[in-house]
Amino acid sequence: MKQYFKIGAAAMALALSVTVVAPITANAESYYKWEIDANGNRIYTYVNEDTKESLSERDYDILNPGVIDSELKTKTITTNSYHETADFTTTKDVARFENFKSKNKDLQIKIINKVEKRDLGEEQCTPDYMSKDGQTWYYKNIDGKIITVSASRAATDMPKGNNSSYYVIRLYTTKAGTYKVSYDAILKNGGKVKKTFKVIAKEDGNPIKSLTYGGLDVMASASKDKDPGNSVWAKGFGYGVTTKKSGAIKVVMNPDFKLKKLEVGTPSIRYLPVDETTQEMAMAYTDAYSSLDRYYPPNDQDAKTISWKKVKNGKKIKLSTVDEGDVNKLYLKGWEFGKKSETTYTYIRVTYYDKKNKETRRAVFPIQLVQE
């Protein structure tokens, strides 16, 4: 059974070599787009893709764009997998979360990451966002409601204290089934609210059942330098690399997940004028006007700008031949540089809908073409 890595937007540094094809996935429930105003400033707008809620810097001073994200209701996981996680962030009225547990002992829960910021005094809580004139404050509470507070009454009406917490929990079970997980939200006013969500465990809980290019598997999990016969592979490189310039791309989703869109991405490059008296980049990625056009390689490189093109499932595509070897190269007077990459990158992006948790997510799979 195939496994692939799933990581959140805050953990984009997953190691990835040419011998393993692993997708980068992130919660696509909210994203940002930006435009330039008359004064040359970037104006950001944050959009919840599923609820269509939005926050724009034209209307508000935004401190926490994540306020428009929805709460976890249902989590689908794969049995016998130690890489099934869920993350939780406190709202402005909550100091911390405690007692993550399941009544069914077959589901094991472990906190693998905890960040708790303790308040050292009766500090006034900051809002999630506020009106442009600063007179109206807004914050999201534990029930998911946006509470409006007049700035003149913030000292009395806002939750007390700037303490906040973030958790990542691991969910592990060997048995398929449906489980209920509960946890306590400890409020800043001393109260407590019981929260719950559902866990659905399956033999294969991955959203994507298979992804193939030219009939060959793109979701290979092994890394041995030998031809597996049914996977995208090139001798000397390993998995995820090919000499096949074109082929049909096809995705099959597992139950409870619906394919919304299949896209092919090509690195978007611009060439800069070079001033021989200075040091300048001769080549760079173009500007992106939406977070959906940004791709963060897992090896700590700068974000790439990707040009995406929607394709029909099962349609034949051509892999990109854009050479990124000279991107961000410095031009020095009296020197000449040239770098050719061994491979070029094409990105396959699968946008899907989680029917159980009612949210849209994305997975990006890189494929490399050998430059012969």
N, C-alpha and C positions, 0 to 999 in steps of 0.2 A: 504493500500500500504506500502511496506517495505521501510525503510530508513536505511542507514548505514553511518557511519562516514568516511570522506575522509580527510586525512591530508598529508601535505608535509613532506619531509625529515627533515626539520628544526623544526618540531613540533611533535616529537615522544613521547611526555609525556602525551598523552591522557589517562585519567583515565579509567581503565577497571577492573571490578570485575567479579566474577564467575557468576553473575546473568545477564550479558549482553554479547552477542557475537557481537563484532564490529571489522571489519578488520582494519589492519594497511596498508595503501596504500602509495605509493611513486612514484614519477616520475622515471620510469625505463629507461628513454631515454638514460642516461649515467650511467655507473657503473665503478668500479675500480677492478683491479686484481693485485696481486703482487707476486713477486718471490724473492729468495735470490741470491745475486750475490756472486762472489768468495770471497769477503771480509766480507761476512756475513750481508750485508746491504739489507734492503728491497727496491726493485725497483718497483714503482707503474706505471701501465699503465691504462689510462682512456679511455673508449670506448663509443662512441655513438651507442647504440644498433640498431638504425634505419638507420642512414646515414653511419655507419661503420667507421666514422672518429675516430682517436685515437691520444692520446698524451702519450708518454712514457718518464719516467725520464732517460731512457737510452740515449735519444736524446735531451731533453730539460730540463731546470730548470723551473718547473711549479709553477706558483703562483695562477692561477685561472683555475682549471680543468673544471669548468662550462662553459668555453668559447665554448665548443663543443656542448652544448645543443642548441636546436632550439627554435625559437620564437613562442609564442602562436598565432595560426591562427584561430582556432575554439574551442569553449568551449561548451560542452553539459551539461545542468543543469536540475534539477527537479523543476517543478512549486510548489509554496507554501512551499518551503524549504528555511530556513534561514541559511543553512549550505553549500551554494554553493559559493566557493571562487576561486580566481585566483591570482597568485603572479607575481610580475614584479621586475626585477633588472636592473639598468642602465648599459649600456656599458661604456667603458672608455672615450668616447667622449661626454657623456651625464651627465649633472649635476643633473637633477631631471625630474620627470614626473609630469604633471599637467592636469587638466580638463578631468578626466575620465567621460564620459557621453554618453548617448544614445539619439538619436533624438526621439525615441518612449518612451513616458512617462510611458508606462506599465512596462518597465524594470527599476528597481531602482538600483542605483549603490552607494555604500558607501565604503569609505576607512576605514578599521577597524584596519589596522596596517601600520604605516609609520615610517621609519628610514631614516633620511636625514643627511648625514655627510657633513658639510660645510667646504670648503677649506679656511684657514685663511690667505693665501698669494698666490703668484704665484709659488706654489709648482709644481715641475715637476711630471707629471703623471707616475705611474709605469705601466709596460707592463702586459699583461695577462700571457705571458710566454716568455722565451728567449733562445737563443742558449747556449750550454754548455760553450762556451768561453766568453759569455756575450756581444759579439759584434753585435748581431742582436736581435732586440726586435720585439715582435708581439702583436697586440691588435685587438680586435673585435670592429667594429664600429656599429652605429645604423642600418645600412643596412644589417648587418650580414656578412660583408666581413672581412677577416683577413688582416690587414694592416701591412706591413713589414717596419721597421724603423732601420736605422743604429744607433748603440749606440752613435757614434760620432755626430749624428745630432738629438739626442733625445731632446735636449733642445729646438730646434726649430720646429721639426716635430711631437713630441708627443702632444696630447691634454694637455692643461695647467690646472693644479690643480688636487688634489687627492680627490675632493668631489665625493660622490656616494650616491645612494639612493635605498631603497627597499620598496615595497608596497604590501599589500594584500588587495584586494577589494572584497566586497560581491555583488553578483548578485542575485536579487530577482524579481520574477514576478509571478503573478497569472494566466497568460495567456500563453498557448503554442504558439510557433511561432519562427520565426527567427529574430534576432535583430542584429544591427550593433553598436559596441561600438568604440568610438574614444578617443584618448588621445594625449597630446602634449609632445614631448621629447624636453626639453630645453637644447640645446647644450652648451658646455663649451665655445665655441667661440662666444656665443651670438645669434646664429641662433635657429631656431625652426623647428622640423619635425613632421608632423601629422602622427600618427600611428593608425591602426584600427585592429579589430578582430571581428569575428562573434560569436554570442551566439545562440545556438539552445535550446529552452526550450520545455520540454516534460513532460507529466504527470508522467512518470517514466524515468528520465534521467540517472539513475544509469547504469553503464556498465553491471552489473550482475543482471539478472532478478531473478534467484533463485539458491541456492546452498543447496543440501540435502545430508544427511548421513543416510543411511538405510531408505530412504524415508521421513526422518524428516528434517525440515527446520533448517539450521545452521545460517541463517541471521535474527534471531528473534530480535526485537527491544524493546519488553516489558521486565519487570523485576519482575513481580509478582511471588511469590513463590507458584505457582500452575501449575499443568500439563496443558499446552495449547493444548495437543492432537496431534498437528502436528509439534512440534518443538523438537530439541535436548534438553532434560531437565532431571534433577534428583532431587528428593525430598530432601530438606534441602540445596541444592546447587543452584538450579535455572537453567537458560538457559546456554547452551554451555557445560553442563556436562552430562555424560551418563554412564550407566553400561553395555552398549552394546559394546562388544569387537571388533566386525566387522560389516561391512555393506557396501553397494554400495555408492560411492561418485559420485554425478552428478551435473554439472553446466549447466545452461541455460543462454545465453547471450541475452541482448536486441539488437534491431536493431542498426546498425552503429558501433557495437563492435564485434570483432571476437576473439574467443578463440584460443590462440596459444599453450598453454601448461597447463596441470593440474599436480600438484606435491603434494606428501605427504612428510612432513618433520618430522624427528626425532632428538631430541637433541643429539649432538655428544659429548660424554664424554671420558676423559682420566683419568687414575689413576696414580698418581705421587708417586715415591718412598718416603717413610717417614724416615727422619733422627730424631731419638728419642732425640737427643741433641738440636734440633732446632724446631722452629715452621714452619710447611710447610702445604700447602694445600694437602690433601689426594686425592681430586678429583677436576677436573677442566674441562672446555670446551676445546675441541681441537682447534688448530689454524685454522683460516679461511684464505683462499688465494684469496678470492673475496668478494666484498661487497654483492654479491647475496647470500652468505652463512651466512651472519650476520643477526640476528633478534634482534630488540631492543624492549624489553617488555615495555609496556606503563606505568609501575609503577616505573620508574627510576632505575631499576636493570641494572647490567652490560649486555652488549650484549651477546647473546647466539650464539653458532655455531650450525647450523642446517645441517644435511645431508638430501639432497633432492632426491627423487626418482620419476621419471615420471610415471604416470599411465594413462590408457585410461579412457576417460569420461564414467561414468556408471559402472566402474569396482569395484568389492568388495575389500575392504582394511581391514587390521587389525590395530587397534590403538596401539600406542607406549606404552610400559610398562617400559620405562627408568625412573627410579626414580631420580629426581634431588635434593632431600632433602639434601644430603651431599656435593653438589657442593660448592666449595670455603670454605669448613670447615677447621679450623685450628686444627692441631694435637698438643697436649700439652703432654709432658712427665708426666706420672702418671695419666693421664685422658683418659677416653674413651667416645667418643660421638657417637650418632647414631640418625639419624632423618629420618623418613619415611614420605613422602608426602601423603596427602589424595588422591591426584589425580596425574595422569601423563598427559603430554601434547603431542598432535599431531598437526601439523600445515598443513593446506591445503593452497597451494599457487596457485592462478589463474593468469596466464600471458595472457594478452589480448591486442589486437590492436585497437586503436581508429582510425577508418577509416576517420573521419572528420579532426582530427588534425594530422593524420599520425604519431602517436607515440605509442610506446609500454609502457604498465604500468602493475603493479602487485598489487594484493590484497592478504593479508595473514589472514586466519581465524584460530584461535586456537580452538581445541576441547579437552576437558578434560575427561579422563577415571577414574572412581572411582576405587581405589584399595580396593577390598573387603577382 
